[in-house]
Amino acid sequence: MRKLRIIRSLRCANYSLASILKMLTAWEAGKEQADILKELNTPVDGETIVSACDKLIAFLDEASENAKGVLQILLNMKEKYKKNNPPL
């Protein structure tokens, strides 16, 4: 279950499955002292820096859109709360 939580959290942070696998492999190989951020952020073999940057930009665009959606939901909830609970 711990691994699944780690994977889910990292996917929510828009890390690729390849990067997560590389980090988990290093961790399971007994490299508890491994630099996790380095493992996650170093491009996978065969991946050019340009393609890694392109993926990152796409992930950041998606995360930005998701954040805007969450913000809109929160604003709608706030407005609904105000209407249903007027000030005393």
Summary of the structure (lengths in Angstrom):
residues: 88
radius of gyration: 19.0
end to end distance: 46.6
largest distance: 63.2
contacts: 177
relative contact order: 0.09
helix: 74%
strand: 0%
